[in-house]
Amino acid sequence: MSAVVTDQFRISNAANFVDSVLDTNNSYYVFLGLSNPSTPNPGFGRNSSWPENPKDNFQYLSHYKDTSLFGKKINGKNIRRVVPKITWTTNTRYDMYRHDYSAINLTPNSSTARLYDSQYFVINSDFNVYICLDNGSSGSFPKGGTSKDEPTFTDLEPTAAGNSGDGYIWKYLFSISPSDVIKFDSTEYIVVPNDWETSTDTQIQNVREAGDSTINFNQIKKVYIENGGIGYNNGNDGAPIVNIVGDGSGAKVSLEITDGVITDATVTAGGSGYSYGMIDLSTLQPNDLGSNPNKAAKLIPIIPPSRGHGYDIYKELGADRVLIYARFDDSTKDFPIDTKFSQVGIIKNPTSFTSQDVIFTGSQYSSLFSVKVNSALSNVSIGSTVTQEQITGTAKGYLASYDSETNVLKYYQDRSLYFNPTNMDHTDYVGLGTVGSILSIESKKSDGSDANSVVLSNNTTSVDASFSGSTLTIGSKEIDLGINFTEGLANPEINRNTGDIIYIDNRKLVTRDSKQKEDVKIILEF
């Protein structure tokens, strides 16, 4: 038995995801990670020809957390649903909106079986979005004409865009705000406003209410003439108005009939409540229609996807994708500018490091261990190994950042430091018992004596155990370190073993710099 997961299921999933992000009980973050993707070579989760395809299992999901660097929270200002970007261009044929495209009724110009795969809406040069309700097509002219007039109006009722007579009727839906253009504009997608159903924005509310047929009884906008028939009469007034019957009510159509052929159908009242409709031509039918069905006209009322065009733009435009935006700059010490990254991900509901049953809610976080050292370091290499000999073994980490101004180094630890050093897996090796346990860098030994030196990139230094706090004063300058130190050490702000990674993307290695900002845009398709 055949089955299909419908487009509406995907649209609903996209909506549910946005709602989940906006739910104050949740915390979603975009994070950057893995500053050494090709070393050690081969290394667990790394290879010499990076990037490799991400792997989706529990082992790798925990590894992505171990190698993460920092994250920024997703909120209502940086998440939007998006639809494919179709930019209006002159002399282009666009498909008109229809509710009945399928494998046996392909879109005439895009030749697709799905409405949502066709070019039936556009964005203009002013970032206004319109849906095409009529392209001048009919059963005898199925592809319609080319669009010659760019739609620029913001009127609520569908109308022609200009005076060329190209046959196109457009319906204005919404305008993209300048702030959304800056954050979300791309070559492939149009950003759609959030909260369309409840927004109190005047422009959105006007379009939504104009499309609500329970308010204005104007649901149906177009009747398509598949076949004008033969032998139909003009009625008594020469321009008959007939009813659209079906499961709704109130819709009427004015017809033009020339030599017995229906040549035009203009909706004069759109009615409401229709999921299907039929044009009642009973008073105009040829006398011999019953014995000669080849004379029958075929007029198709085009049914909007909801109460009316503009009422629910997510269904109308097929918004089954979500775009997430995050900017990482040098505005906080949580985002060190001297590091590198090769992974971009999204994590849901990591918990606080200090309260591991409490979801972290900060606007950003550092997921690195931090060490304030006593002496300046030289020629350090991001991704190299940081070590400290301890009584019970060796603390090891990979350097993620070193700030020469504050003498703070940051590191992370993952299983590449502890797996078999040759195979980079679970294979047994000599010394496993003493180096296989994960130890963090310490400021005091377990017996209370001074900790051993920290070694990295041919530098030997020590932990500044005299430093505690979250700010550092250098001359007259006070620097916010972003995290709180105790005796020269600071833990990550999140519990790295918590949260659900819902997206991971391996990228070519990016080197951060104070002169650049990383604008991350992630598309999730449902």
C-alpha positions as CSV (number, residue, x, y, z in Angstrom):
1,M,0.0,0.0,0.0
2,S,1.4,3.4,-1.0
3,A,1.6,6.3,1.5
4,V,3.0,9.8,1.5
5,V,4.2,12.2,4.2
6,T,2.4,15.4,3.2
7,D,3.8,18.8,2.6
8,Q,1.7,20.0,5.5
9,F,3.4,17.7,7.9
10,R,6.8,19.3,7.0
11,I,5.3,22.8,7.3
12,S,3.9,21.9,10.7
13,N,7.3,20.5,11.8
14,A,9.0,23.7,10.8
15,A,6.4,25.7,12.8
16,N,6.8,23.4,15.8
17,F,10.5,23.8,15.7
18,V,10.3,27.6,15.7
19,D,7.7,27.4,18.5
20,S,10.1,25.2,20.5
21,V,13.0,27.7,20.0
22,L,10.8,30.6,21.1
23,D,9.5,28.7,24.1
24,T,11.1,30.2,27.2
25,N,11.5,26.8,28.7
26,N,14.1,25.9,26.1
27,S,17.5,27.2,25.2
28,Y,18.9,26.6,21.7
29,Y,22.4,27.7,20.8
30,V,24.5,27.9,17.6
31,F,28.0,26.7,18.5
32,L,31.4,26.6,16.8
33,G,33.9,23.9,17.5
34,L,36.9,21.7,16.7
35,S,39.9,23.9,16.2
36,N,42.2,21.1,15.1
37,P,40.3,19.0,12.5
38,S,43.4,17.4,10.8
39,T,45.7,17.0,13.8
40,P,46.6,14.8,15.5
41,N,46.5,12.6,12.4
42,P,44.4,10.7,12.1
43,G,42.8,11.5,15.4
44,F,39.3,10.5,16.5
45,G,36.7,12.5,14.6
46,R,39.4,14.0,12.4
47,N,41.2,13.2,9.2
48,S,44.0,14.5,6.9
49,S,41.5,15.5,4.2
50,W,39.1,17.4,6.3
51,P,36.1,18.0,6.1
52,E,34.7,14.5,6.5
53,N,31.0,13.7,6.5
54,P,29.4,14.1,10.0
55,K,28.4,10.9,11.8
56,D,25.2,10.6,13.7
57,N,25.7,8.3,16.6
58,F,26.0,8.7,20.4
59,Q,29.8,8.4,20.3
60,Y,30.2,11.2,17.8
61,L,27.5,13.4,19.3
62,S,29.4,13.4,22.6
63,H,32.6,14.1,20.7
64,Y,31.1,17.2,19.1
65,K,30.3,18.4,22.6
66,D,33.8,17.7,23.8
67,T,35.4,19.8,21.0
68,S,32.9,22.7,21.0
69,L,34.3,26.2,21.7
70,F,31.5,28.6,22.4
71,G,27.8,29.2,21.6
72,K,25.3,31.9,21.0
73,K,21.6,31.7,21.9
74,I,18.9,31.5,19.2
75,N,16.0,33.8,19.9
76,G,13.1,35.4,18.1
77,K,15.4,37.9,16.4
78,N,17.5,35.4,14.7
79,I,15.2,32.6,13.5
80,R,12.8,32.8,10.6
81,R,11.0,30.4,8.3
82,V,12.1,30.7,4.7
83,V,10.9,29.8,1.2
84,P,12.8,29.5,-2.1
85,K,13.9,32.8,-3.5
86,I,12.2,33.6,-6.9
87,T,13.2,37.1,-8.0
88,W,10.8,38.8,-10.4
89,T,12.4,39.4,-13.8
90,T,10.7,40.8,-16.9
91,N,9.6,38.5,-19.7
92,T,9.5,35.5,-17.5
93,R,6.6,33.0,-17.4
94,Y,5.4,32.3,-13.9
95,D,2.9,29.6,-12.8
96,M,-0.3,30.7,-11.3
97,Y,-1.4,29.4,-7.9
98,R,-3.6,26.4,-8.1
99,H,-4.7,23.9,-5.5
100,D,-4.8,20.9,-7.8
101,Y,-1.3,20.4,-9.3
102,S,-0.2,16.8,-9.2
103,A,1.7,14.1,-11.2
104,I,-1.2,14.1,-13.7
105,N,-1.6,17.9,-13.7
106,L,1.9,19.3,-13.8
107,T,2.6,23.0,-13.3
108,P,2.6,24.3,-16.9
109,N,5.9,26.3,-16.8
110,S,7.9,24.6,-14.0
111,S,6.7,21.1,-15.0
112,T,6.5,20.0,-11.3
113,A,4.0,17.8,-9.6
114,R,4.0,20.0,-6.4
115,L,2.8,23.5,-6.1
116,Y,5.7,24.3,-3.7
117,D,8.2,23.3,-6.4
118,S,6.8,25.7,-8.9
119,Q,7.5,29.4,-9.5
120,Y,4.2,30.9,-8.4
121,F,5.4,33.7,-6.1
122,V,8.1,36.3,-6.5
123,I,10.1,38.9,-4.5
124,N,10.5,42.3,-6.2
125,S,13.4,44.8,-6.1
126,D,11.8,46.5,-3.0
127,F,11.8,43.2,-1.1
128,N,8.0,42.9,-1.4
129,V,6.6,39.4,-1.9
130,Y,3.6,38.6,-4.2
131,I,1.7,35.5,-5.2
132,C,0.6,35.0,-8.8
133,L,-3.2,34.4,-8.9
134,D,-3.5,34.6,-12.7
135,N,-1.0,34.5,-15.5
136,G,-3.5,34.8,-18.4
137,S,-3.6,31.0,-19.0
138,S,-6.5,28.8,-19.9
139,G,-7.1,25.4,-21.3
140,S,-6.3,26.7,-24.8
141,F,-3.3,28.7,-23.6
142,P,-2.0,26.6,-20.7
143,K,1.4,28.3,-20.1
144,G,0.0,31.8,-20.1
145,G,2.1,34.8,-21.1
146,T,5.3,36.4,-19.9
147,S,5.2,38.9,-17.0
148,K,6.1,42.3,-18.2
149,D,5.1,44.6,-15.3
150,E,7.0,44.3,-12.0
151,P,4.5,44.2,-9.1
152,T,5.2,47.1,-6.7
153,F,1.9,47.9,-5.1
154,T,0.9,47.1,-1.5
155,D,-2.8,47.2,-2.0
156,L,-4.7,44.4,-0.2
157,E,-6.8,43.2,-3.2
158,P,-5.2,41.3,-6.1
159,T,-4.5,43.5,-9.2
160,A,-2.5,43.8,-12.3
161,A,1.0,45.2,-11.8
162,G,0.9,47.7,-14.8
163,N,-0.7,48.6,-18.1
164,S,1.0,46.1,-20.4
165,G,-2.0,43.8,-20.5
166,D,0.3,40.8,-19.8
167,G,-2.7,39.0,-18.1
168,Y,-0.9,38.7,-14.7
169,I,-2.8,39.3,-11.4
170,W,-0.7,39.5,-8.3
171,K,-1.6,39.4,-4.6
172,Y,0.6,41.3,-2.2
173,L,1.6,39.3,0.8
174,F,4.3,41.0,2.9
175,S,7.4,43.2,2.9
176,I,10.8,42.1,4.3
177,S,12.0,44.5,6.9
178,P,15.5,46.1,6.5
179,S,16.8,44.4,9.6
180,D,15.7,41.0,8.3
181,V,17.3,41.7,4.9
182,I,20.6,42.4,6.7
183,K,20.4,39.2,8.8
184,F,18.6,36.7,6.6
185,D,18.9,37.7,2.9
186,S,20.5,35.1,0.7
187,T,20.7,34.1,-2.9
188,E,18.5,31.1,-2.4
189,Y,15.8,32.0,0.2
190,I,13.1,34.5,1.1
191,V,12.6,35.1,4.8
192,V,9.0,34.9,6.1
193,P,7.8,36.9,9.1
194,N,7.4,35.1,12.4
195,D,4.0,34.9,14.3
196,W,1.9,35.6,11.2
197,E,-1.2,34.2,12.9
198,T,-0.9,36.5,15.9
199,S,1.2,39.4,14.8
200,T,-0.1,42.9,15.7
201,D,2.1,44.5,13.0
202,T,-0.3,46.7,11.1
203,Q,0.9,45.6,7.7
204,I,0.7,41.9,8.5
205,Q,-2.6,42.3,10.3
206,N,-4.2,44.0,7.4
207,V,-3.0,41.4,4.9
208,R,-4.1,38.6,7.2
209,E,-7.6,40.0,7.8
210,A,-8.0,40.8,4.2
211,G,-7.4,37.1,3.5
212,D,-9.8,35.9,6.1
213,S,-13.0,35.0,4.4
214,T,-14.8,34.6,7.7
215,I,-14.5,38.4,8.0
216,N,-14.9,39.6,4.4
217,F,-16.6,36.6,2.6
218,N,-14.1,36.8,-0.2
219,Q,-12.3,33.5,-0.3
220,I,-12.2,32.5,-4.0
221,K,-10.4,34.9,-6.3
222,K,-10.0,33.0,-9.6
223,V,-12.0,30.6,-11.8
224,Y,-9.9,28.9,-14.4
225,I,-11.4,28.2,-17.8
226,E,-10.1,24.7,-18.8
227,N,-12.8,24.4,-21.5
228,G,-15.2,27.1,-22.6
229,G,-17.8,24.6,-23.9
230,I,-20.1,24.9,-26.9
231,G,-23.6,26.3,-27.2
232,Y,-24.0,28.1,-23.9
233,N,-26.5,31.0,-23.8
234,N,-26.0,34.5,-22.5
235,G,-29.0,34.5,-20.2
236,N,-31.3,37.4,-20.1
237,D,-28.9,40.2,-19.5
238,G,-26.0,39.1,-21.7
239,A,-23.5,39.0,-18.7
240,P,-24.9,36.2,-16.5
241,I,-23.8,35.9,-12.9
242,V,-23.9,32.3,-11.6
243,N,-23.2,30.7,-8.3
244,I,-20.3,28.6,-7.1
245,V,-21.8,25.6,-5.3
246,G,-19.9,23.2,-3.1
247,D,-19.2,22.9,0.6
248,G,-19.0,26.7,1.0
249,S,-21.4,29.5,0.3
250,G,-21.8,33.0,-1.2
251,A,-19.4,32.8,-4.1
252,K,-20.5,34.2,-7.5
253,V,-19.0,34.5,-11.0
254,S,-19.8,36.8,-13.8
255,L,-19.4,35.2,-17.2
256,E,-18.7,36.4,-20.7
257,I,-20.1,34.1,-23.5
258,T,-19.2,34.6,-27.1
259,D,-20.8,32.5,-29.8
260,G,-21.8,30.0,-27.2
261,V,-18.2,29.7,-25.7
262,I,-17.5,30.9,-22.2
263,T,-14.5,33.2,-22.7
264,D,-14.1,34.9,-19.3
265,A,-15.1,34.2,-15.7
266,T,-14.7,37.0,-13.2
267,V,-15.3,36.3,-9.5
268,T,-17.7,39.0,-8.2
269,A,-18.1,37.5,-4.7
270,G,-15.6,35.1,-3.2
271,G,-17.8,33.6,-0.5
272,S,-16.4,31.5,2.3
273,G,-15.9,27.9,3.6
274,Y,-15.0,26.3,0.3
275,S,-12.6,23.3,0.0
276,Y,-14.1,22.6,-3.4
277,G,-16.5,24.3,-5.7
278,M,-18.4,23.8,-9.0
279,I,-19.8,26.5,-11.3
280,D,-23.6,26.2,-11.5
281,L,-24.3,26.7,-15.3
282,S,-27.7,24.9,-15.3
283,T,-29.6,28.0,-16.5
284,L,-27.1,28.5,-19.4
285,Q,-26.5,25.0,-20.6
286,P,-27.2,23.9,-24.2
287,N,-30.5,22.1,-24.6
288,D,-28.8,19.0,-25.9
289,L,-26.0,18.8,-23.3
290,G,-27.4,15.6,-21.8
291,S,-27.2,13.8,-25.2
292,N,-24.0,15.6,-26.3
293,P,-21.6,15.9,-23.3
294,N,-18.8,17.0,-25.6
295,K,-20.3,20.5,-25.4
296,A,-19.8,20.7,-21.6
297,A,-17.7,23.6,-20.3
298,K,-15.1,22.9,-17.6
299,L,-14.6,25.8,-15.2
300,I,-12.4,25.2,-12.1
301,P,-12.7,27.5,-9.0
302,I,-9.2,27.9,-7.6
303,I,-9.4,27.3,-3.8
304,P,-6.9,29.1,-1.6
305,P,-4.9,27.0,0.9
306,S,-6.9,28.3,3.9
307,R,-9.6,30.8,4.5
308,G,-8.2,33.0,1.7
309,H,-5.0,34.3,0.1
310,G,-2.8,36.0,2.7
311,Y,-4.5,34.4,5.7
312,D,-1.8,31.7,6.3
313,I,1.4,32.5,4.4
314,Y,3.2,29.4,5.8
315,K,0.8,27.1,4.0
316,E,0.4,29.4,1.0
317,L,4.2,29.5,0.3
318,G,5.1,26.1,1.6
319,A,7.4,27.3,4.5
320,D,9.0,24.0,5.5
321,R,12.5,25.4,6.0
322,V,13.9,27.4,8.9
323,L,16.9,29.8,8.7
324,I,18.9,30.5,11.9
325,Y,21.3,33.4,12.1
326,A,24.2,33.9,14.6
327,R,27.0,36.4,14.6
328,F,30.3,35.8,16.3
329,D,32.5,38.8,16.7
330,D,35.0,40.2,19.2
331,S,32.5,41.7,21.6
332,T,33.1,39.2,24.4
333,K,35.9,37.1,25.7
334,D,33.6,34.1,25.4
335,F,34.4,34.3,21.6
336,P,38.2,34.4,21.4
337,I,39.4,35.9,18.2
338,D,42.7,34.0,18.0
339,T,41.1,30.6,17.7
340,K,40.0,28.4,14.7
341,F,36.9,26.3,14.1
342,S,35.8,23.7,11.6
343,Q,32.4,22.7,13.0
344,V,29.1,24.5,13.2
345,G,26.3,23.0,15.2
346,I,23.0,23.6,17.1
347,I,22.5,22.3,20.6
348,K,19.3,22.2,22.6
349,N,19.1,22.6,26.4
350,P,22.6,22.2,27.7
351,T,22.7,22.6,31.5
352,S,24.7,24.9,33.6
353,F,28.1,23.6,34.8
354,T,27.4,24.7,38.4
355,S,23.8,23.5,38.5
356,Q,23.7,20.5,36.3
357,D,19.9,20.0,36.6
358,V,19.2,23.6,35.5
359,I,19.1,24.5,31.8
360,F,21.6,27.2,30.9
361,T,19.8,30.3,29.7
362,G,22.6,32.9,29.1
363,S,22.8,34.8,25.8
364,Q,26.1,33.1,25.1
365,Y,28.5,30.6,26.7
366,S,32.1,29.4,26.7
367,S,32.4,25.6,26.7
368,L,36.2,25.7,27.3
369,F,38.3,25.3,30.3
370,S,40.4,28.4,31.1
371,V,43.7,28.9,32.8
372,K,45.3,32.2,33.9
373,V,49.0,31.7,33.6
374,N,51.8,33.7,35.2
375,S,54.1,34.3,32.2
376,A,53.7,35.4,28.6
377,L,53.8,32.6,26.0
378,S,55.3,32.8,22.5
379,N,54.8,31.0,19.2
380,V,51.8,29.1,20.5
381,S,49.9,27.0,18.0
382,I,46.1,26.6,18.2
383,G,45.2,22.9,18.3
384,S,48.5,21.9,19.9
385,T,48.6,19.9,23.1
386,V,48.6,21.4,26.6
387,T,49.9,19.2,29.4
388,Q,50.5,19.2,33.1
389,E,52.0,16.4,35.2
390,Q,50.0,15.5,38.3
391,I,50.3,13.0,41.1
392,T,47.7,10.7,39.6
393,G,48.6,11.1,35.9
394,T,48.8,13.7,33.2
395,A,46.3,16.4,32.5
396,K,46.0,16.9,28.7
397,G,44.1,19.2,26.5
398,Y,44.1,20.9,23.1
399,L,44.8,24.6,23.0
400,A,41.8,26.5,21.7
401,S,43.0,30.1,22.5
402,Y,45.7,32.1,24.1
403,D,45.1,35.8,24.9
404,S,48.4,37.5,25.2
405,E,46.8,40.6,26.8
406,T,45.3,38.7,29.7
407,N,47.6,35.6,29.7
408,V,44.5,33.4,29.7
409,L,44.7,30.1,27.7
410,K,41.6,28.0,26.9
411,Y,41.6,24.3,26.1
412,Y,39.3,21.4,25.5
413,Q,39.6,17.7,26.1
414,D,38.4,14.8,23.9
415,R,39.0,11.2,23.5
416,S,41.8,11.6,21.0
417,L,44.0,12.5,24.0
418,Y,43.3,9.2,25.6
419,F,42.6,6.6,22.9
420,N,45.4,4.4,21.6
421,P,47.9,7.0,20.2
422,T,48.6,4.9,17.1
423,N,45.1,3.6,16.2
424,M,43.1,6.4,17.8
425,D,40.6,3.9,19.1
426,H,39.9,1.6,22.0
427,T,42.9,-0.6,21.2
428,D,44.9,-1.4,24.4
429,Y,48.3,0.2,24.8
430,V,51.1,0.3,27.4
431,G,50.5,3.0,30.0
432,L,46.8,3.1,29.6
433,G,46.3,2.8,33.3
434,T,48.1,6.0,34.1
435,V,47.2,8.2,31.2
436,G,43.7,7.0,30.3
437,S,41.9,9.0,32.9
438,I,40.8,12.5,32.1
439,L,42.3,15.1,34.5
440,S,41.9,18.9,34.3
441,I,44.7,21.3,34.8
442,E,45.1,22.1,38.5
443,S,46.4,25.1,40.5
444,K,47.3,23.0,43.5
445,K,48.3,19.4,43.8
446,S,46.0,17.1,45.7
447,D,48.5,17.2,48.7
448,G,48.2,21.0,48.8
449,S,51.6,21.8,47.3
450,D,52.1,24.0,44.3
451,A,51.0,22.5,41.0
452,N,53.5,21.5,38.4
453,S,54.2,23.6,35.3
454,V,51.9,23.7,32.3
455,V,53.7,22.9,29.0
456,L,52.5,23.8,25.5
457,S,54.2,24.7,22.2
458,N,57.7,24.7,23.7
459,N,56.5,27.0,26.5
460,T,56.7,26.2,30.2
461,T,54.5,28.3,32.5
462,S,52.6,28.0,35.7
463,V,49.0,28.6,36.8
464,D,48.4,32.1,38.4
465,A,46.8,30.6,41.5
466,S,46.6,34.1,43.1
467,F,44.0,35.3,40.6
468,S,40.3,35.0,41.2
469,G,37.4,36.9,39.8
470,S,35.8,37.7,36.4
471,T,37.6,41.0,35.6
472,L,41.2,41.8,35.2
473,T,42.7,45.3,35.4
474,I,45.7,46.1,33.2
475,G,46.9,49.7,33.7
476,S,43.7,51.8,33.6
477,K,41.8,49.3,31.6
478,E,39.4,46.8,33.2
479,I,38.8,43.7,31.1
480,D,35.7,41.5,31.5
481,L,36.9,37.9,31.1
482,G,33.4,36.6,30.5
483,I,33.8,33.8,33.1
484,N,34.7,33.6,36.8
485,F,38.1,32.3,37.8
486,T,39.0,30.6,41.1
487,E,42.7,30.3,41.9
488,G,43.6,30.9,38.2
489,L,41.1,28.3,36.8
490,A,37.7,28.6,35.2
491,N,35.3,25.8,34.2
492,P,33.1,25.8,31.1
493,E,29.8,27.6,31.6
494,I,27.8,24.6,30.4
495,N,27.9,21.0,31.4
496,R,29.5,19.5,28.2
497,N,27.8,16.2,28.7
498,T,24.3,17.6,28.5
499,G,22.0,18.9,25.8
500,D,21.0,17.4,22.4
501,I,22.9,18.2,19.3
502,I,20.3,18.6,16.6
503,Y,22.6,19.8,13.8
504,I,26.3,19.5,12.9
505,D,28.2,20.7,9.8
506,N,31.8,20.0,9.2
507,R,33.5,22.9,7.4
508,K,36.9,23.8,6.1
509,L,39.0,25.2,8.9
510,V,38.3,28.9,9.6
511,T,40.9,31.1,11.3
512,R,39.3,33.9,13.4
513,D,40.7,37.4,13.4
514,S,39.9,40.7,15.1
515,K,39.2,42.2,11.7
516,Q,36.5,39.8,10.8
517,K,33.1,38.6,12.0
518,E,31.5,35.3,11.4
519,D,27.9,35.5,10.2
520,V,26.5,32.0,10.5
521,K,23.3,31.1,8.6
522,I,21.9,27.6,9.0
523,I,19.1,26.2,6.9
524,L,17.0,23.4,8.4
525,E,14.7,21.6,6.0
526,F,11.8,19.6,7.4
